Amino acid sequence: MNELYQEAIQEKLFFPMNPKMMVQMHYGTFVYMLKAHRHGIFELSSESVSGAIRLCWNAVTLRDLT
């Protein structure tokens, strides 16, 4: 997985960050979402999972914000 992130950084698709950190940031997001769901804090749906995936990718994706 780290290699995939590193390639995206080299191709200027992702912010230049430590790819291992980026993988853990995304992995951790979903681990804690699942834990919260299992503890009844909130319900997960296809829409909420898709939204979380989109937000995680947006957090690291380089794009023109002008």
mmCIF file of the N, C-alpha and C atoms, coordinates in Angstrom:
data_MODEL
# 
_entry.id   MODEL 
# 
loop_
_atom_site.group_PDB 
_atom_site.id 
_atom_site.type_symbol 
_atom_site.label_atom_id 
_atom_site.label_alt_id 
_atom_site.label_comp_id 
_atom_site.label_asym_id 
_atom_site.label_entity_id 
_atom_site.label_seq_id 
_atom_site.pdbx_PDB_ins_code 
_atom_site.Cartn_x 
_atom_site.Cartn_y 
_atom_site.Cartn_z 
_atom_site.occupancy 
_atom_site.B_iso_or_equiv 
_atom_site.pdbx_formal_charge 
_atom_site.auth_seq_id 
_atom_site.auth_comp_id 
_atom_site.auth_asym_id 
_atom_site.auth_atom_id 
_atom_site.pdbx_PDB_model_num 
ATOM 1   N N  . MET A 1 1  ? 0.831   -1.195 0.000  1.00 0.00 ? 1  MET A N  1 
ATOM 2   C CA . MET A 1 1  ? 0.000   0.000  0.000  1.00 0.00 ? 1  MET A CA 1 
ATOM 3   C C  . MET A 1 1  ? 0.873   1.256  0.000  1.00 0.00 ? 1  MET A C  1 
ATOM 4   N N  . ASN A 1 2  ? 1.959   1.227  0.774  1.00 0.00 ? 2  ASN A N  1 
ATOM 5   C CA . ASN A 1 2  ? 2.849   2.387  0.821  1.00 0.00 ? 2  ASN A CA 1 
ATOM 6   C C  . ASN A 1 2  ? 3.362   2.755  -0.568 1.00 0.00 ? 2  ASN A C  1 
ATOM 7   N N  . GLU A 1 3  ? 3.637   1.729  -1.385 1.00 0.00 ? 3  GLU A N  1 
ATOM 8   C CA . GLU A 1 3  ? 4.155   1.974  -2.725 1.00 0.00 ? 3  GLU A CA 1 
ATOM 9   C C  . GLU A 1 3  ? 3.126   2.714  -3.587 1.00 0.00 ? 3  GLU A C  1 
ATOM 10  N N  . LEU A 1 4  ? 1.861   2.355  -3.436 1.00 0.00 ? 4  LEU A N  1 
ATOM 11  C CA . LEU A 1 4  ? 0.793   3.013  -4.183 1.00 0.00 ? 4  LEU A CA 1 
ATOM 12  C C  . LEU A 1 4  ? 0.740   4.500  -3.822 1.00 0.00 ? 4  LEU A C  1 
ATOM 13  N N  . TYR A 1 5  ? 0.821   4.789  -2.544 1.00 0.00 ? 5  TYR A N  1 
ATOM 14  C CA . TYR A 1 5  ? 0.808   6.179  -2.092 1.00 0.00 ? 5  TYR A CA 1 
ATOM 15  C C  . TYR A 1 5  ? 2.056   6.910  -2.586 1.00 0.00 ? 5  TYR A C  1 
ATOM 16  N N  . GLN A 1 6  ? 3.215   6.258  -2.520 1.00 0.00 ? 6  GLN A N  1 
ATOM 17  C CA . GLN A 1 6  ? 4.456   6.874  -2.984 1.00 0.00 ? 6  GLN A CA 1 
ATOM 18  C C  . GLN A 1 6  ? 4.374   7.215  -4.474 1.00 0.00 ? 6  GLN A C  1 
ATOM 19  N N  . GLU A 1 7  ? 3.813   6.317  -5.260 1.00 0.00 ? 7  GLU A N  1 
ATOM 20  C CA . GLU A 1 7  ? 3.643   6.583  -6.688 1.00 0.00 ? 7  GLU A CA 1 
ATOM 21  C C  . GLU A 1 7  ? 2.736   7.788  -6.908 1.00 0.00 ? 7  GLU A C  1 
ATOM 22  N N  . ALA A 1 8  ? 1.660   7.873  -6.152 1.00 0.00 ? 8  ALA A N  1 
ATOM 23  C CA . ALA A 1 8  ? 0.739   9.005  -6.289 1.00 0.00 ? 8  ALA A CA 1 
ATOM 24  C C  . ALA A 1 8  ? 1.424   10.312 -5.908 1.00 0.00 ? 8  ALA A C  1 
ATOM 25  N N  . ILE A 1 9  ? 2.300   10.269 -4.921 1.00 0.00 ? 9  ILE A N  1 
ATOM 26  C CA . ILE A 1 9  ? 3.057   11.462 -4.532 1.00 0.00 ? 9  ILE A CA 1 
ATOM 27  C C  . ILE A 1 9  ? 4.004   11.854 -5.658 1.00 0.00 ? 9  ILE A C  1 
ATOM 28  N N  . GLN A 1 10 ? 4.707   10.889 -6.213 1.00 0.00 ? 10 GLN A N  1 
ATOM 29  C CA . GLN A 1 10 ? 5.654   11.161 -7.298 1.00 0.00 ? 10 GLN A CA 1 
ATOM 30  C C  . GLN A 1 10 ? 4.958   11.711 -8.537 1.00 0.00 ? 10 GLN A C  1 
ATOM 31  N N  . GLU A 1 11 ? 3.739   11.259 -8.771 1.00 0.00 ? 11 GLU A N  1 
ATOM 32  C CA . GLU A 1 11 ? 2.970   11.735 -9.920 1.00 0.00 ? 11 GLU A CA 1 
ATOM 33  C C  . GLU A 1 11 ? 2.221   13.034 -9.612 1.00 0.00 ? 11 GLU A C  1 
ATOM 34  N N  . LYS A 1 12 ? 2.488   13.590 -8.422 1.00 0.00 ? 12 LYS A N  1 
ATOM 35  C CA . LYS A 1 12 ? 1.884   14.848 -7.980 1.00 0.00 ? 12 LYS A CA 1 
ATOM 36  C C  . LYS A 1 12 ? 0.354   14.765 -7.884 1.00 0.00 ? 12 LYS A C  1 
ATOM 37  N N  . LEU A 1 13 ? -0.132  13.581 -7.499 1.00 0.00 ? 13 LEU A N  1 
ATOM 38  C CA . LEU A 1 13 ? -1.558  13.395 -7.262 1.00 0.00 ? 13 LEU A CA 1 
ATOM 39  C C  . LEU A 1 13 ? -1.896  13.595 -5.789 1.00 0.00 ? 13 LEU A C  1 
ATOM 40  N N  . PHE A 1 14 ? -0.936  13.274 -4.904 1.00 0.00 ? 14 PHE A N  1 
ATOM 41  C CA . PHE A 1 14 ? -1.103  13.416 -3.454 1.00 0.00 ? 14 PHE A CA 1 
ATOM 42  C C  . PHE A 1 14 ? -0.119  14.435 -2.917 1.00 0.00 ? 14 PHE A C  1 
ATOM 43  N N  . PHE A 1 15 ? -0.462  15.011 -1.774 1.00 0.00 ? 15 PHE A N  1 
ATOM 44  C CA . PHE A 1 15 ? 0.455   15.899 -1.079 1.00 0.00 ? 15 PHE A CA 1 
ATOM 45  C C  . PHE A 1 15 ? 1.758   15.169 -0.789 1.00 0.00 ? 15 PHE A C  1 
ATOM 46  N N  . PRO A 1 16 ? 2.883   15.873 -0.817 1.00 0.00 ? 16 PRO A N  1 
ATOM 47  C CA . PRO A 1 16 ? 4.160   15.240 -0.491 1.00 0.00 ? 16 PRO A CA 1 
ATOM 48  C C  . PRO A 1 16 ? 4.291   15.038 1.022  1.00 0.00 ? 16 PRO A C  1 
ATOM 49  N N  . MET A 1 17 ? 3.879   13.883 1.469  1.00 0.00 ? 17 MET A N  1 
ATOM 50  C CA . MET A 1 17 ? 3.925   13.490 2.874  1.00 0.00 ? 17 MET A CA 1 
ATOM 51  C C  . MET A 1 17 ? 4.531   12.105 2.954  1.00 0.00 ? 17 MET A C  1 
ATOM 52  N N  . ASN A 1 18 ? 4.810   11.670 4.141  1.00 0.00 ? 18 ASN A N  1 
ATOM 53  C CA . ASN A 1 18 ? 5.280   10.310 4.365  1.00 0.00 ? 18 ASN A CA 1 
ATOM 54  C C  . ASN A 1 18 ? 4.149   9.339  3.988  1.00 0.00 ? 18 ASN A C  1 
ATOM 55  N N  . PRO A 1 19 ? 4.364   8.488  2.976  1.00 0.00 ? 19 PRO A N  1 
ATOM 56  C CA . PRO A 1 19 ? 3.284   7.596  2.546  1.00 0.00 ? 19 PRO A CA 1 
ATOM 57  C C  . PRO A 1 19 ? 2.833   6.635  3.641  1.00 0.00 ? 19 PRO A C  1 
ATOM 58  N N  . LYS A 1 20 ? 3.732   6.220  4.507  1.00 0.00 ? 20 LYS A N  1 
ATOM 59  C CA . LYS A 1 20 ? 3.337   5.320  5.605  1.00 0.00 ? 20 LYS A CA 1 
ATOM 60  C C  . LYS A 1 20 ? 2.368   6.029  6.548  1.00 0.00 ? 20 LYS A C  1 
ATOM 61  N N  . MET A 1 21 ? 2.613   7.310  6.777  1.00 0.00 ? 21 MET A N  1 
ATOM 62  C CA . MET A 1 21 ? 1.723   8.092  7.637  1.00 0.00 ? 21 MET A CA 1 
ATOM 63  C C  . MET A 1 21 ? 0.347   8.231  6.988  1.00 0.00 ? 21 MET A C  1 
ATOM 64  N N  . MET A 1 22 ? 0.340   8.449  5.681  1.00 0.00 ? 22 MET A N  1 
ATOM 65  C CA . MET A 1 22 ? -0.929  8.599  4.974  1.00 0.00 ? 22 MET A CA 1 
ATOM 66  C C  . MET A 1 22 ? -1.748  7.310  5.018  1.00 0.00 ? 22 MET A C  1 
ATOM 67  N N  . VAL A 1 23 ? -1.090  6.181  4.825  1.00 0.00 ? 23 VAL A N  1 
ATOM 68  C CA . VAL A 1 23 ? -1.785  4.892  4.900  1.00 0.00 ? 23 VAL A CA 1 
ATOM 69  C C  . VAL A 1 23 ? -2.394  4.710  6.280  1.00 0.00 ? 23 VAL A C  1 
ATOM 70  N N  . GLN A 1 24 ? -1.631  4.987  7.323  1.00 0.00 ? 24 GLN A N  1 
ATOM 71  C CA . GLN A 1 24 ? -2.131  4.817  8.689  1.00 0.00 ? 24 GLN A CA 1 
ATOM 72  C C  . GLN A 1 24 ? -3.264  5.789  8.993  1.00 0.00 ? 24 GLN A C  1 
ATOM 73  N N  . MET A 1 25 ? -3.184  7.005  8.450  1.00 0.00 ? 25 MET A N  1 
ATOM 74  C CA . MET A 1 25 ? -4.247  7.985  8.650  1.00 0.00 ? 25 MET A CA 1 
ATOM 75  C C  . MET A 1 25 ? -5.557  7.441  8.086  1.00 0.00 ? 25 MET A C  1 
ATOM 76  N N  . HIS A 1 26 ? -5.501  6.876  6.886  1.00 0.00 ? 26 HIS A N  1 
ATOM 77  C CA . HIS A 1 26 ? -6.714  6.335  6.277  1.00 0.00 ? 26 HIS A CA 1 
ATOM 78  C C  . HIS A 1 26 ? -7.174  5.068  6.975  1.00 0.00 ? 26 HIS A C  1 
ATOM 79  N N  . TYR A 1 27 ? -6.248  4.184  7.270  1.00 0.00 ? 27 TYR A N  1 
ATOM 80  C CA . TYR A 1 27 ? -6.593  2.929  7.952  1.00 0.00 ? 27 TYR A CA 1 
ATOM 81  C C  . TYR A 1 27 ? -7.236  3.226  9.304  1.00 0.00 ? 27 TYR A C  1 
ATOM 82  N N  . GLY A 1 28 ? -6.607  4.128  10.061 1.00 0.00 ? 28 GLY A N  1 
ATOM 83  C CA . GLY A 1 28 ? -7.121  4.469  11.388 1.00 0.00 ? 28 GLY A CA 1 
ATOM 84  C C  . GLY A 1 28 ? -8.517  5.045  11.353 1.00 0.00 ? 28 GLY A C  1 
ATOM 85  N N  . THR A 1 29 ? -8.798  5.833  10.343 1.00 0.00 ? 29 THR A N  1 
ATOM 86  C CA . THR A 1 29 ? -10.129 6.412  10.203 1.00 0.00 ? 29 THR A CA 1 
ATOM 87  C C  . THR A 1 29 ? -11.187 5.321  10.168 1.00 0.00 ? 29 THR A C  1 
ATOM 88  N N  . PHE A 1 30 ? -10.948 4.302  9.376  1.00 0.00 ? 30 PHE A N  1 
ATOM 89  C CA . PHE A 1 30 ? -11.952 3.258  9.215  1.00 0.00 ? 30 PHE A CA 1 
ATOM 90  C C  . PHE A 1 30 ? -11.996 2.296  10.394 1.00 0.00 ? 30 PHE A C  1 
ATOM 91  N N  . VAL A 1 31 ? -10.873 2.058  11.023 1.00 0.00 ? 31 VAL A N  1 
ATOM 92  C CA . VAL A 1 31 ? -10.869 1.232  12.234 1.00 0.00 ? 31 VAL A CA 1 
ATOM 93  C C  . VAL A 1 31 ? -11.744 1.890  13.301 1.00 0.00 ? 31 VAL A C  1 
ATOM 94  N N  . TYR A 1 32 ? -11.552 3.185  13.525 1.00 0.00 ? 32 TYR A N  1 
ATOM 95  C CA . TYR A 1 32 ? -12.328 3.874  14.557 1.00 0.00 ? 32 TYR A CA 1 
ATOM 96  C C  . TYR A 1 32 ? -13.785 4.054  14.173 1.00 0.00 ? 32 TYR A C  1 
ATOM 97  N N  . MET A 1 33 ? -14.072 4.207  12.889 1.00 0.00 ? 33 MET A N  1 
ATOM 98  C CA . MET A 1 33 ? -15.474 4.261  12.466 1.00 0.00 ? 33 MET A CA 1 
ATOM 99  C C  . MET A 1 33 ? -16.171 2.938  12.771 1.00 0.00 ? 33 MET A C  1 
ATOM 100 N N  . LEU A 1 34 ? -15.491 1.831  12.473 1.00 0.00 ? 34 LEU A N  1 
ATOM 101 C CA . LEU A 1 34 ? -16.090 0.522  12.749 1.00 0.00 ? 34 LEU A CA 1 
ATOM 102 C C  . LEU A 1 34 ? -16.261 0.293  14.247 1.00 0.00 ? 34 LEU A C  1 
ATOM 103 N N  . LYS A 1 35 ? -15.283 0.708  15.038 1.00 0.00 ? 35 LYS A N  1 
ATOM 104 C CA . LYS A 1 35 ? -15.406 0.571  16.498 1.00 0.00 ? 35 LYS A CA 1 
ATOM 105 C C  . LYS A 1 35 ? -16.592 1.380  17.014 1.00 0.00 ? 35 LYS A C  1 
ATOM 106 N N  . ALA A 1 36 ? -16.735 2.599  16.535 1.00 0.00 ? 36 ALA A N  1 
ATOM 107 C CA . ALA A 1 36 ? -17.858 3.436  16.965 1.00 0.00 ? 36 ALA A CA 1 
ATOM 108 C C  . ALA A 1 36 ? -19.189 2.810  16.564 1.00 0.00 ? 36 ALA A C  1 
ATOM 109 N N  . HIS A 1 37 ? -19.246 2.261  15.374 1.00 0.00 ? 37 HIS A N  1 
ATOM 110 C CA . HIS A 1 37 ? -20.454 1.589  14.906 1.00 0.00 ? 37 HIS A CA 1 
ATOM 111 C C  . HIS A 1 37 ? -20.784 0.400  15.816 1.00 0.00 ? 37 HIS A C  1 
ATOM 112 N N  . ARG A 1 38 ? -19.774 -0.395 16.145 1.00 0.00 ? 38 ARG A N  1 
ATOM 113 C CA . ARG A 1 38 ? -20.003 -1.575 16.995 1.00 0.00 ? 38 ARG A CA 1 
ATOM 114 C C  . ARG A 1 38 ? -20.429 -1.194 18.404 1.00 0.00 ? 38 ARG A C  1 
ATOM 115 N N  . HIS A 1 39 ? -20.021 -0.011 18.871 1.00 0.00 ? 39 HIS A N  1 
ATOM 116 C CA . HIS A 1 39 ? -20.401 0.448  20.210 1.00 0.00 ? 39 HIS A CA 1 
ATOM 117 C C  . HIS A 1 39 ? -21.712 1.239  20.195 1.00 0.00 ? 39 HIS A C  1 
ATOM 118 N N  . GLY A 1 40 ? -22.366 1.290  19.045 1.00 0.00 ? 40 GLY A N  1 
ATOM 119 C CA . GLY A 1 40 ? -23.665 1.942  18.959 1.00 0.00 ? 40 GLY A CA 1 
ATOM 120 C C  . GLY A 1 40 ? -23.608 3.461  18.936 1.00 0.00 ? 40 GLY A C  1 
ATOM 121 N N  . ILE A 1 41 ? -22.456 4.030  18.657 1.00 0.00 ? 41 ILE A N  1 
ATOM 122 C CA . ILE A 1 41 ? -22.332 5.484  18.625 1.00 0.00 ? 41 ILE A CA 1 
ATOM 123 C C  . ILE A 1 41 ? -23.041 6.050  17.402 1.00 0.00 ? 41 ILE A C  1 
ATOM 124 N N  . PHE A 1 42 ? -22.947 5.365  16.278 1.00 0.00 ? 42 PHE A N  1 
ATOM 125 C CA . PHE A 1 42 ? -23.675 5.734  15.081 1.00 0.00 ? 42 PHE A CA 1 
ATOM 126 C C  . PHE A 1 42 ? -23.805 4.518  14.184 1.00 0.00 ? 42 PHE A C  1 
ATOM 127 N N  . GLU A 1 43 ? -24.718 4.608  13.249 1.00 0.00 ? 43 GLU A N  1 
ATOM 128 C CA . GLU A 1 43 ? -24.926 3.550  12.272 1.00 0.00 ? 43 GLU A CA 1 
ATOM 129 C C  . GLU A 1 43 ? -24.125 3.849  11.014 1.00 0.00 ? 43 GLU A C  1 
ATOM 130 N N  . LEU A 1 44 ? -23.552 2.826  10.437 1.00 0.00 ? 44 LEU A N  1 
ATOM 131 C CA . LEU A 1 44 ? -22.866 2.975  9.156  1.00 0.00 ? 44 LEU A CA 1 
ATOM 132 C C  . LEU A 1 44 ? -23.806 2.540  8.046  1.00 0.00 ? 44 LEU A C  1 
ATOM 133 N N  . SER A 1 45 ? -23.767 3.285  6.972  1.00 0.00 ? 45 SER A N  1 
ATOM 134 C CA . SER A 1 45 ? -24.541 2.934  5.784  1.00 0.00 ? 45 SER A CA 1 
ATOM 135 C C  . SER A 1 45 ? -23.595 2.994  4.594  1.00 0.00 ? 45 SER A C  1 
ATOM 136 N N  . SER A 1 46 ? -24.059 2.514  3.469  1.00 0.00 ? 46 SER A N  1 
ATOM 137 C CA . SER A 1 46 ? -23.253 2.613  2.248  1.00 0.00 ? 46 SER A CA 1 
ATOM 138 C C  . SER A 1 46 ? -22.913 4.070  1.948  1.00 0.00 ? 46 SER A C  1 
ATOM 139 N N  . GLU A 1 47 ? -23.879 4.944  2.157  1.00 0.00 ? 47 GLU A N  1 
ATOM 140 C CA . GLU A 1 47 ? -23.657 6.371  1.899  1.00 0.00 ? 47 GLU A CA 1 
ATOM 141 C C  . GLU A 1 47 ? -22.613 6.961  2.836  1.00 0.00 ? 47 GLU A C  1 
ATOM 142 N N  . SER A 1 48 ? -22.697 6.634  4.130  1.00 0.00 ? 48 SER A N  1 
ATOM 143 C CA . SER A 1 48 ? -21.742 7.213  5.071  1.00 0.00 ? 48 SER A CA 1 
ATOM 144 C C  . SER A 1 48 ? -20.328 6.667  4.839  1.00 0.00 ? 48 SER A C  1 
ATOM 145 N N  . VAL A 1 49 ? -20.208 5.396  4.498  1.00 0.00 ? 49 VAL A N  1 
ATOM 146 C CA . VAL A 1 49 ? -18.890 4.816  4.207  1.00 0.00 ? 49 VAL A CA 1 
ATOM 147 C C  . VAL A 1 49 ? -18.324 5.438  2.932  1.00 0.00 ? 49 VAL A C  1 
ATOM 148 N N  . SER A 1 50 ? -19.153 5.579  1.903  1.00 0.00 ? 50 SER A N  1 
ATOM 149 C CA . SER A 1 50 ? -18.702 6.215  0.659  1.00 0.00 ? 50 SER A CA 1 
ATOM 150 C C  . SER A 1 50 ? -18.264 7.650  0.913  1.00 0.00 ? 50 SER A C  1 
ATOM 151 N N  . GLY A 1 51 ? -19.007 8.361  1.735  1.00 0.00 ? 51 GLY A N  1 
ATOM 152 C CA . GLY A 1 51 ? -18.647 9.738  2.073  1.00 0.00 ? 51 GLY A CA 1 
ATOM 153 C C  . GLY A 1 51 ? -17.319 9.807  2.815  1.00 0.00 ? 51 GLY A C  1 
ATOM 154 N N  . ALA A 1 52 ? -17.106 8.888  3.738  1.00 0.00 ? 52 ALA A N  1 
ATOM 155 C CA . ALA A 1 52 ? -15.846 8.857  4.484  1.00 0.00 ? 52 ALA A CA 1 
ATOM 156 C C  . ALA A 1 52 ? -14.669 8.543  3.561  1.00 0.00 ? 52 ALA A C  1 
ATOM 157 N N  . ILE A 1 53 ? -14.864 7.624  2.643  1.00 0.00 ? 53 ILE A N  1 
ATOM 158 C CA . ILE A 1 53 ? -13.807 7.308  1.675  1.00 0.00 ? 53 ILE A CA 1 
ATOM 159 C C  . ILE A 1 53 ? -13.483 8.549  0.852  1.00 0.00 ? 53 ILE A C  1 
ATOM 160 N N  . ARG A 1 54 ? -14.500 9.233  0.385  1.00 0.00 ? 54 ARG A N  1 
ATOM 161 C CA . ARG A 1 54 ? -14.302 10.444 -0.418 1.00 0.00 ? 54 ARG A CA 1 
ATOM 162 C C  . ARG A 1 54 ? -13.551 11.509 0.383  1.00 0.00 ? 54 ARG A C  1 
ATOM 163 N N  . LEU A 1 55 ? -13.919 11.700 1.632  1.00 0.00 ? 55 LEU A N  1 
ATOM 164 C CA . LEU A 1 55 ? -13.248 12.695 2.469  1.00 0.00 ? 55 LEU A CA 1 
ATOM 165 C C  . LEU A 1 55 ? -11.789 12.329 2.734  1.00 0.00 ? 55 LEU A C  1 
ATOM 166 N N  . CYS A 1 56 ? -11.516 11.049 2.949  1.00 0.00 ? 56 CYS A N  1 
ATOM 167 C CA . CYS A 1 56 ? -10.132 10.620 3.167  1.00 0.00 ? 56 CYS A CA 1 
ATOM 168 C C  . CYS A 1 56 ? -9.272  10.883 1.939  1.00 0.00 ? 56 CYS A C  1 
ATOM 169 N N  . TRP A 1 57 ? -9.783  10.544 0.774  1.00 0.00 ? 57 TRP A N  1 
ATOM 170 C CA . TRP A 1 57 ? -9.020  10.801 -0.451 1.00 0.00 ? 57 TRP A CA 1 
ATOM 171 C C  . TRP A 1 57 ? -8.848  12.293 -0.673 1.00 0.00 ? 57 TRP A C  1 
ATOM 172 N N  . ASN A 1 58 ? -9.892  13.071 -0.416 1.00 0.00 ? 58 ASN A N  1 
ATOM 173 C CA . ASN A 1 58 ? -9.790  14.522 -0.587 1.00 0.00 ? 58 ASN A CA 1 
ATOM 174 C C  . ASN A 1 58 ? -8.759  15.134 0.349  1.00 0.00 ? 58 ASN A C  1 
ATOM 175 N N  . ALA A 1 59 ? -8.553  14.512 1.495  1.00 0.00 ? 59 ALA A N  1 
ATOM 176 C CA . ALA A 1 59 ? -7.596  15.033 2.466  1.00 0.00 ? 59 ALA A CA 1 
ATOM 177 C C  . ALA A 1 59 ? -6.152  14.974 1.969  1.00 0.00 ? 59 ALA A C  1 
ATOM 178 N N  . VAL A 1 60 ? -5.844  14.075 1.065  1.00 0.00 ? 60 VAL A N  1 
ATOM 179 C CA . VAL A 1 60 ? -4.458  13.907 0.600  1.00 0.00 ? 60 VAL A CA 1 
ATOM 180 C C  . VAL A 1 60 ? -4.256  14.240 -0.875 1.00 0.00 ? 60 VAL A C  1 
ATOM 181 N N  . THR A 1 61 ? -5.343  14.482 -1.594 1.00 0.00 ? 61 THR A N  1 
ATOM 182 C CA . THR A 1 61 ? -5.268  14.709 -3.031 1.00 0.00 ? 61 THR A CA 1 
ATOM 183 C C  . THR A 1 61 ? -4.904  16.150 -3.346 1.00 0.00 ? 61 THR A C  1 
ATOM 184 N N  . LEU A 1 62 ? -3.906  16.312 -4.205 1.00 0.00 ? 62 LEU A N  1 
ATOM 185 C CA . LEU A 1 62 ? -3.567  17.642 -4.699 1.00 0.00 ? 62 LEU A CA 1 
ATOM 186 C C  . LEU A 1 62 ? -4.567  18.025 -5.767 1.00 0.00 ? 62 LEU A C  1 
ATOM 187 N N  . ARG A 1 63 ? -5.073  19.248 -5.682 1.00 0.00 ? 63 ARG A N  1 
ATOM 188 C CA . ARG A 1 63 ? -5.994  19.721 -6.701 1.00 0.00 ? 63 ARG A CA 1 
ATOM 189 C C  . ARG A 1 63 ? -5.941  21.241 -6.723 1.00 0.00 ? 63 ARG A C  1 
ATOM 190 N N  . ASP A 1 64 ? -6.338  21.783 -7.824 1.00 0.00 ? 64 ASP A N  1 
ATOM 191 C CA . ASP A 1 64 ? -6.366  23.230 -7.970 1.00 0.00 ? 64 ASP A CA 1 
ATOM 192 C C  . ASP A 1 64 ? -7.573  23.766 -7.207 1.00 0.00 ? 64 ASP A C  1 
ATOM 193 N N  . LEU A 1 65 ? -7.322  24.559 -6.193 1.00 0.00 ? 65 LEU A N  1 
ATOM 194 C CA . LEU A 1 65 ? -8.414  25.079 -5.369 1.00 0.00 ? 65 LEU A CA 1 
ATOM 195 C C  . LEU A 1 65 ? -8.832  26.489 -5.774 1.00 0.00 ? 65 LEU A C  1 
ATOM 196 N N  . THR A 1 66 ? -8.359  26.939 -6.925 1.00 0.00 ? 66 THR A N  1 
ATOM 197 C CA . THR A 1 66 ? -8.726  28.289 -7.358 1.00 0.00 ? 66 THR A CA 1 
ATOM 198 C C  . THR A 1 66 ? -10.021 28.295 -8.109 1.00 0.00 ? 66 THR A C  1 
# 
